[in-house]
Amino acid sequence: MNLIKAFKKLIELQKPVEPQFEPIAGTVAMHEANCEFYDPLWRDCDVIRPEKFNTWPMIQEITAQSTRRLEVGPGLRPRLPLDRGTTFVDLSVPAVEKLKACSADAIAGVVSSLPFADSTFDVVCALDIVEHEEDDRGALSELSRVAKPGAVFLVSVPLHPSRWQPFDTSVGHRRRYEPEEFFSMLKEHGFSIERSADYGMQPEHPRLVDFGMWLLETHRKESMWWYNKIFMPLGLMLQPKLETREGVGDPQIVDQILLICRKSVDRPVTA
């Protein structure tokens, strides 16, 4: 890697820029964009077990009495237990293959068409998924359909369209949400919010993210070594304790939120 070129790029990224919203339109285009980014990433990475993440104590509590669990779009960063009782669905075939190599029950699929009967799961997890979908309401409808009445639903999304970054485009986001807009969508699909937490491992400084994306595009081999050997282990080590709170707190001060919801016991199943 040319260190002088990298240093110049880092300086260039310090120049202030206005946030720009650059979504990719169309369901097929969005899925292709996600595969284009994530398939090569997962080929070069290993599975990180859910016990390594700061979500694990919360997950243990939630799943203690569960028998059927579903996590959609885990990639190689699953949060639900890998043992029997959890099914993983991911668009990325390399991710599915590596999850299977860890003895996980994993299948290739999309959130908009889940191959399960109505009211199958008592825990459903979709972290950083809905914002990737062209038809986000259709995705929530499917997640609600396969959740049993009274099931726990874990969902996280990025907030505030005004905070759109090049990172959002690079990783295949379709949108960021206004908080009240997303909370209303959850209610429409039979989910009530019980608790929430600040969430995400994205660096706070957007220029650092942009620099990392530039390195990934221009010096993939070296950047993946740093990601796997240095940055990801360091990020896991420095994770703050996940603090949940009743309700949603003040969503205006966070960029991404994790919501612990409950499926209504009297909501009829809808197609």
Number of C-alpha atoms within 10 A of each C-alpha: 11 7 8 9 10 16 12 10 15 17 12 12 16 12 8 8 8 9 12 14 17 15 18 18 11 13 15 12 13 19 18 14 18 18 19 15 14 21 16 14 18 21 15 14 16 14 16 17 17 17 16 15 20 19 18 17 12 13 18 13 10 17 18 8 10 15 12 17 22 24 25 26 25 24 24 23 17 22 21 26 19 20 11 12 16 21 20 24 24 21 22 26 20 22 29 24 17 19 26 15 12 13 12 19 18 25 20 16 18 17 23 19 12 16 13 12 10 17 16 17 27 23 27 28 23 23 22 19 19 26 21 24 24 22 15 18 17 17 22 22 23 22 25 28 25 22 28 23 22 18 23 26 26 21 20 22 24 25 23 17 16 13 15 21 19 16 16 20 17 16 16 23 25 23 24 23 18 15 19 11 9 15 16 12 15 21 14 13 22 21 25 20 19 15 17 23 22 20 22 17 12 13 10 10 8 16 20 15 17 18 19 15 18 16 18 16 11 12 14 16 14 12 19 17 13 13 17 14 11 11 14 14 14 12 15 14 12 11 14 12 10 16 12 18 14 11 15 19 14 9 17 11 10 14 20 22 21 21 24 25 23 24 25 19 12 9 15 12 17 10 9
